[in-house]
Amino acid sequence: MEESQKDLDVKMINKHLDTLIEHFDSVQIFATRQSSHNDGTVHINIGRGNYFARYGQIKEWIIVEEESTRNKIRST
C-alpha cells in the first residue's frame, strides 16, 4: 500500500521531533501548508515530552502575542 502525503508529512515531522527531543525537555511542532488537492489547508501538530510544559508554553505564547498585537493597534 502506498503511503499518503499526510503519512509522509507525519513521518518527516516525527523524524525531526526525534532529533529535537534529544536536546529539549519538550517539543511541539505546528506545520501548515496550502493544499491544492482539497482546496484547503493541511495542518499537523505533534509534540513530545511533558504535555503540561508544552501546553503552558503555547498558552503563554498566545497571551504574549495577543498583547503585542493589542499594543501595536493602540500605538497606531
ZIHU-V782767 format. One record per run of one state. SS is the DSSP state (H for helix, E for strand, - for the rest). FROM is the first residue (numbers start at 0). TO is the last residue. If there is no record, write none. Layout:
# ZIHU-V782767
ss=SS from=FROM to=TO
ss=SS from=FROM to=TO
This chain:
# ZIHU-V782767
ss=- from=0 to=3
ss=H from=4 to=20
ss=- from=21 to=24
ss=E from=25 to=34
ss=- from=35 to=38
ss=E from=39 to=48
ss=- from=49 to=49
ss=H from=50 to=73
ss=- from=74 to=75
